[in-house]
Structures are given as structure tokens and as C-alpha cells.
Amino acid sequence: MKRPSWDAYFLNIAKVVASRSPCLRRHVGAVIVHDKDIVSTGYNGAPQYQKNCLEIGFCYRDRMHIKSGTQLENCRAVGSHAESNAIALAARNGHATSGSTIYISGHAFVCHQCRAQIANANIKRVVLEHPDGNVEEWRPERDWKVHPIDEESYSC
């Protein structure tokens, strides 16, 4: 038996974390790791104290035919994406995120709000496994230096 790499190991854990998501559209999980120790986990869903889509039985964005990746403010999980939940849980429990890696599984991109939170949490490395199994990696201080609205390819 061959052991998985550390990246594969933590991405597999992110997949399990994603299975807790009450989102009816997409299950996303995140794991923050520092020196091979898990600091925090998070999955997408409604903020604490609010009902989620699973509880109410429908997704507003699906009902209104809102394209994925747009109008994020019209989602019960707005501000409660897997990445931001993992960062918030680390803060709530007094765990530092500076210098860590965040592993994400379940979607094809990291939204602009989560990118900002990841950068501001001083997370040094981002590893994202797309739904098709492809893995992408960024170093925010190197790769996310240009604000999205300043990129030529940006469109609202």
C-alpha cells in the first residue's frame, strides 16, 4: 500500500469535512494546516443561528435560477463559505493561521471574499481540488497581488 502525499491526505480530509455541508447546491470543505497539524476545519452553510437550505428544503439561488459564482449575497451561506468558516473557527478557538496552508475541496474557484480573508489571515499556501480532481495551488503573497477589479479578465 502506498501512503498518500500530505497534500492528498489533507485534501481527503477536506472532502470528508465537505460532507457536513447542508448546502443543496455544492458541498465544500476546508482544512487549515500548520506544520502538518490540523488547526481548523470548515464547510459551507448558513451562519450560526440561521436556518440552512437543508432545513428549509430548498435553495433560493436554484429557485431564482442564479448562476453559480454570481450574486453571492443571495445565498444563505454568504460569508459562511468553507474557507471563511475555517478561519472563523480558528479565531474563535484561539488558533493562529499565520504561515499555514488551507486545503479546499468541492468547488472550482476561491471567491474574492474568501481570497481576501485567506490573505488577511496570513495563510501562505492555498491548495484547491476541483470537482474534476485537478489540483491548483496558490501562494497569496505572490499570486493574489492584483485586486480582481484591476484584472483585465474581470467581469461582474
LOVOFI-770979 format. One record per residue (C-alpha): residue number from 1; residue in three letters; chain; x, y, z. Coordinates in steps of 0.2 Angstrom, whole numbers, plus 2048, in hexadecimal, padded with zeros to 3 digits. Example, Ala and Ser with C-alpha at 12.3 -4.5 7.8 and 13.67 -1.06 7.14 Angstrom:
% residues 2
<r pos="1" code="ALA" unit="A" c1="83E" c2="7EA" c3="827"/>
<r pos="2" code="SER" unit="A" c1="844" c2="7FB" c3="824"/>
***
This chain:
% residues 156
<r pos="1" code="MET" unit="A" c1="800" c2="800" c3="800"/>
<r pos="2" code="LYS" unit="A" c1="807" c2="811" c3="7FB"/>
<r pos="3" code="ARG" unit="A" c1="804" c2="81F" c3="808"/>
<r pos="4" code="PRO" unit="A" c1="7FC" c2="82F" c3="801"/>
<r pos="5" code="SER" unit="A" c1="806" c2="83F" c3="800"/>
<r pos="6" code="TRP" unit="A" c1="802" c2="84C" c3="80D"/>
<r pos="7" code="ASP" unit="A" c1="7F9" c2="856" c3="801"/>
<r pos="8" code="ALA" unit="A" c1="7EE" c2="847" c3="7FC"/>
<r pos="9" code="TYR" unit="A" c1="7EB" c2="843" c3="80E"/>
<r pos="10" code="PHE" unit="A" c1="7E5" c2="854" c3="813"/>
<r pos="11" code="LEU" unit="A" c1="7DB" c2="856" c3="803"/>
<r pos="12" code="ASN" unit="A" c1="7D2" c2="845" c3="808"/>
<r pos="13" code="ILE" unit="A" c1="7CE" c2="84C" c3="819"/>
<r pos="14" code="ALA" unit="A" c1="7C7" c2="85C" c3="810"/>
<r pos="15" code="LYS" unit="A" c1="7BB" c2="850" c3="806"/>
<r pos="16" code="VAL" unit="A" c1="7B5" c2="848" c3="816"/>
<r pos="17" code="VAL" unit="A" c1="7B3" c2="85A" c3="81E"/>
<r pos="18" code="ALA" unit="A" c1="7A9" c2="85F" c3="80F"/>
<r pos="19" code="SER" unit="A" c1="79D" c2="850" c3="812"/>
<r pos="20" code="ARG" unit="A" c1="796" c2="85A" c3="821"/>
<r pos="21" code="SER" unit="A" c1="790" c2="869" c3="816"/>
<r pos="22" code="PRO" unit="A" c1="77D" c2="86B" c3="816"/>
<r pos="23" code="CYS" unit="A" c1="77E" c2="874" c3="805"/>
<r pos="24" code="LEU" unit="A" c1="773" c2="86D" c3="7F8"/>
<r pos="25" code="ARG" unit="A" c1="77E" c2="873" c3="7EA"/>
<r pos="26" code="ARG" unit="A" c1="790" c2="86F" c3="7EE"/>
<r pos="27" code="HIS" unit="A" c1="799" c2="868" c3="7FD"/>
<r pos="28" code="VAL" unit="A" c1="7AA" c2="870" c3="800"/>
<r pos="29" code="GLY" unit="A" c1="7B6" c2="86C" c3="80E"/>
<r pos="30" code="ALA" unit="A" c1="7C6" c2="875" c3="814"/>
<r pos="31" code="VAL" unit="A" c1="7D4" c2="870" c3="820"/>
<r pos="32" code="ILE" unit="A" c1="7E1" c2="87C" c3="827"/>
<r pos="33" code="VAL" unit="A" c1="7F1" c2="873" c3="82A"/>
<r pos="34" code="HIS" unit="A" c1="801" c2="87A" c3="833"/>
<r pos="35" code="ASP" unit="A" c1="810" c2="86E" c3="833"/>
<r pos="36" code="LYS" unit="A" c1="806" c2="85F" c3="82F"/>
<r pos="37" code="ASP" unit="A" c1="7FA" c2="863" c3="83E"/>
<r pos="38" code="ILE" unit="A" c1="7E8" c2="866" c3="83A"/>
<r pos="39" code="VAL" unit="A" c1="7E4" c2="878" c3="841"/>
<r pos="40" code="SER" unit="A" c1="7D2" c2="879" c3="83C"/>
<r pos="41" code="THR" unit="A" c1="7C4" c2="873" c3="830"/>
<r pos="42" code="GLY" unit="A" c1="7B5" c2="87A" c3="827"/>
<r pos="43" code="TYR" unit="A" c1="7A7" c2="877" c3="81B"/>
<r pos="44" code="ASN" unit="A" c1="79B" c2="882" c3="812"/>
<r pos="45" code="GLY" unit="A" c1="78A" c2="885" c3="819"/>
<r pos="46" code="ALA" unit="A" c1="77F" c2="892" c3="821"/>
<r pos="47" code="PRO" unit="A" c1="786" c2="89D" c3="830"/>
<r pos="48" code="GLN" unit="A" c1="784" c2="897" c3="841"/>
<r pos="49" code="TYR" unit="A" c1="773" c2="899" c3="848"/>
<r pos="50" code="GLN" unit="A" c1="76B" c2="89A" c3="837"/>
<r pos="51" code="LYS" unit="A" c1="761" c2="88C" c3="82E"/>
<r pos="52" code="ASN" unit="A" c1="76B" c2="884" c3="81F"/>
<r pos="53" code="CYS" unit="A" c1="764" c2="87E" c3="80E"/>
<r pos="54" code="LEU" unit="A" c1="763" c2="86C" c3="814"/>
<r pos="55" code="GLU" unit="A" c1="758" c2="871" c3="823"/>
<r pos="56" code="ILE" unit="A" c1="74C" c2="87C" c3="818"/>
<r pos="57" code="GLY" unit="A" c1="74C" c2="870" c3="80A"/>
<r pos="58" code="PHE" unit="A" c1="752" c2="87A" c3="7FB"/>
<r pos="59" code="CYS" unit="A" c1="760" c2="885" c3="7F4"/>
<r pos="60" code="TYR" unit="A" c1="75B" c2="897" c3="7F1"/>
<r pos="61" code="ARG" unit="A" c1="768" c2="899" c3="7E4"/>
<r pos="62" code="ASP" unit="A" c1="762" c2="889" c3="7DA"/>
<r pos="63" code="ARG" unit="A" c1="750" c2="88F" c3="7DC"/>
<r pos="64" code="MET" unit="A" c1="755" c2="8A0" c3="7D4"/>
<r pos="65" code="HIS" unit="A" c1="760" c2="898" c3="7C7"/>
<r pos="66" code="ILE" unit="A" c1="76F" c2="8A2" c3="7CD"/>
<r pos="67" code="LYS" unit="A" c1="77F" c2="89D" c3="7C4"/>
<r pos="68" code="SER" unit="A" c1="78D" c2="895" c3="7CF"/>
<r pos="69" code="GLY" unit="A" c1="79A" c2="8A1" c3="7D4"/>
<r pos="70" code="THR" unit="A" c1="78F" c2="8B0" c3="7D2"/>
<r pos="71" code="GLN" unit="A" c1="784" c2="8BA" c3="7DE"/>
<r pos="72" code="LEU" unit="A" c1="78C" c2="8B2" c3="7ED"/>
<r pos="73" code="GLU" unit="A" c1="782" c2="8BE" c3="7F9"/>
<r pos="74" code="ASN" unit="A" c1="772" c2="8B4" c3="7F4"/>
<r pos="75" code="CYS" unit="A" c1="779" c2="8A4" c3="7FC"/>
<r pos="76" code="ARG" unit="A" c1="775" c2="89E" c3="80E"/>
<r pos="77" code="ALA" unit="A" c1="788" c2="89A" c3="810"/>
<r pos="78" code="VAL" unit="A" c1="78D" c2="8AC" c3="80B"/>
<r pos="79" code="GLY" unit="A" c1="79C" c2="8AF" c3="816"/>
<r pos="80" code="SER" unit="A" c1="79C" c2="89D" c3="81C"/>
<r pos="81" code="HIS" unit="A" c1="7A5" c2="894" c3="80E"/>
<r pos="82" code="ALA" unit="A" c1="7B0" c2="886" c3="814"/>
<r pos="83" code="GLU" unit="A" c1="7C0" c2="890" c3="813"/>
<r pos="84" code="SER" unit="A" c1="7B9" c2="89F" c3="81E"/>
<r pos="85" code="ASN" unit="A" c1="7B1" c2="892" c3="82A"/>
<r pos="86" code="ALA" unit="A" c1="7C2" c2="88A" c3="82C"/>
<r pos="87" code="ILE" unit="A" c1="7CA" c2="89A" c3="830"/>
<r pos="88" code="ALA" unit="A" c1="7BC" c2="8A0" c3="83C"/>
<r pos="89" code="LEU" unit="A" c1="7BD" c2="88F" c3="845"/>
<r pos="90" code="ALA" unit="A" c1="7D0" c2="891" c3="847"/>
<r pos="91" code="ALA" unit="A" c1="7CE" c2="8A3" c3="84E"/>
<r pos="92" code="ARG" unit="A" c1="7BF" c2="89E" c3="859"/>
<r pos="93" code="ASN" unit="A" c1="7CA" c2="890" c3="861"/>
<r pos="94" code="GLY" unit="A" c1="7DA" c2="89B" c3="862"/>
<r pos="95" code="HIS" unit="A" c1="7E4" c2="892" c3="855"/>
<r pos="96" code="ALA" unit="A" c1="7F0" c2="89C" c3="84A"/>
<r pos="97" code="THR" unit="A" c1="7EF" c2="89A" c3="837"/>
<r pos="98" code="SER" unit="A" c1="7FE" c2="8A4" c3="832"/>
<r pos="99" code="GLY" unit="A" c1="80A" c2="89A" c3="828"/>
<r pos="100" code="SER" unit="A" c1="7FE" c2="88B" c3="825"/>
<r pos="101" code="THR" unit="A" c1="7F7" c2="882" c3="816"/>
<r pos="102" code="ILE" unit="A" c1="7E4" c2="881" c3="812"/>
<r pos="103" code="TYR" unit="A" c1="7DE" c2="872" c3="809"/>
<r pos="104" code="ILE" unit="A" c1="7CD" c2="874" c3="800"/>
<r pos="105" code="SER" unit="A" c1="7C2" c2="867" c3="7F7"/>
<r pos="106" code="GLY" unit="A" c1="7B2" c2="869" c3="7EE"/>
<r pos="107" code="HIS" unit="A" c1="7B2" c2="877" c3="7E2"/>
<r pos="108" code="ALA" unit="A" c1="7BC" c2="87E" c3="7D3"/>
<r pos="109" code="PHE" unit="A" c1="7C1" c2="88F" c3="7DA"/>
<r pos="110" code="VAL" unit="A" c1="7C4" c2="899" c3="7EA"/>
<r pos="111" code="CYS" unit="A" c1="7B8" c2="8A8" c3="7EA"/>
<r pos="112" code="HIS" unit="A" c1="7BF" c2="8B9" c3="7EC"/>
<r pos="113" code="GLN" unit="A" c1="7B9" c2="8BB" c3="7FE"/>
<r pos="114" code="CYS" unit="A" c1="7C1" c2="8AB" c3="803"/>
<r pos="115" code="ARG" unit="A" c1="7D1" c2="8B0" c3="7FB"/>
<r pos="116" code="ALA" unit="A" c1="7D2" c2="8C0" c3="805"/>
<r pos="117" code="GLN" unit="A" c1="7CE" c2="8B7" c3="815"/>
<r pos="118" code="ILE" unit="A" c1="7DC" c2="8AA" c3="811"/>
<r pos="119" code="ALA" unit="A" c1="7E8" c2="8B8" c3="80D"/>
<r pos="120" code="ASN" unit="A" c1="7E4" c2="8C1" c3="81D"/>
<r pos="121" code="ALA" unit="A" c1="7E5" c2="8B2" c3="827"/>
<r pos="122" code="ASN" unit="A" c1="7F7" c2="8B1" c3="821"/>
<r pos="123" code="ILE" unit="A" c1="7F4" c2="89F" c3="81A"/>
<r pos="124" code="LYS" unit="A" c1="804" c2="89C" c3="80F"/>
<r pos="125" code="ARG" unit="A" c1="7FE" c2="88E" c3="804"/>
<r pos="126" code="VAL" unit="A" c1="7ED" c2="88A" c3="7FC"/>
<r pos="127" code="VAL" unit="A" c1="7EA" c2="878" c3="7F4"/>
<r pos="128" code="LEU" unit="A" c1="7D9" c2="876" c3="7EB"/>
<r pos="129" code="GLU" unit="A" c1="7D3" c2="866" c3="7E4"/>
<r pos="130" code="HIS" unit="A" c1="7C6" c2="869" c3="7D7"/>
<r pos="131" code="PRO" unit="A" c1="7B7" c2="85E" c3="7D5"/>
<r pos="132" code="ASP" unit="A" c1="7BF" c2="855" c3="7C6"/>
<r pos="133" code="GLY" unit="A" c1="7CE" c2="850" c3="7D1"/>
<r pos="134" code="ASN" unit="A" c1="7DB" c2="85D" c3="7CA"/>
<r pos="135" code="VAL" unit="A" c1="7E5" c2="866" c3="7D8"/>
<r pos="136" code="GLU" unit="A" c1="7EA" c2="878" c3="7D7"/>
<r pos="137" code="GLU" unit="A" c1="7F5" c2="881" c3="7E3"/>
<r pos="138" code="TRP" unit="A" c1="7F8" c2="893" c3="7E7"/>
<r pos="139" code="ARG" unit="A" c1="804" c2="89D" c3="7F2"/>
<r pos="140" code="PRO" unit="A" c1="7F9" c2="8AD" c3="7F6"/>
<r pos="141" code="GLU" unit="A" c1="808" c2="8B9" c3="7F9"/>
<r pos="142" code="ARG" unit="A" c1="80E" c2="8B4" c3="7E8"/>
<r pos="143" code="ASP" unit="A" c1="7FF" c2="8AF" c3="7DE"/>
<r pos="144" code="TRP" unit="A" c1="7F1" c2="8BB" c3="7E5"/>
<r pos="145" code="LYS" unit="A" c1="7FA" c2="8CB" c3="7E4"/>
<r pos="146" code="VAL" unit="A" c1="7EE" c2="8D3" c3="7D7"/>
<r pos="147" code="HIS" unit="A" c1="7DC" c2="8D7" c3="7DD"/>
<r pos="148" code="PRO" unit="A" c1="7CF" c2="8CE" c3="7D2"/>
<r pos="149" code="ILE" unit="A" c1="7C8" c2="8DF" c3="7CC"/>
<r pos="150" code="ASP" unit="A" c1="7D9" c2="8E4" c3="7C5"/>
<r pos="151" code="GLU" unit="A" c1="7DA" c2="8D4" c3="7BB"/>
<r pos="152" code="GLU" unit="A" c1="7D6" c2="8D5" c3="7A9"/>
<r pos="153" code="SER" unit="A" c1="7CC" c2="8C5" c3="7A9"/>
<r pos="154" code="TYR" unit="A" c1="7C0" c2="8CB" c3="7B7"/>
<r pos="155" code="SER" unit="A" c1="7AE" c2="8CC" c3="7B4"/>
<r pos="156" code="CYS" unit="A" c1="79F" c2="8CF" c3="7BF"/>
***
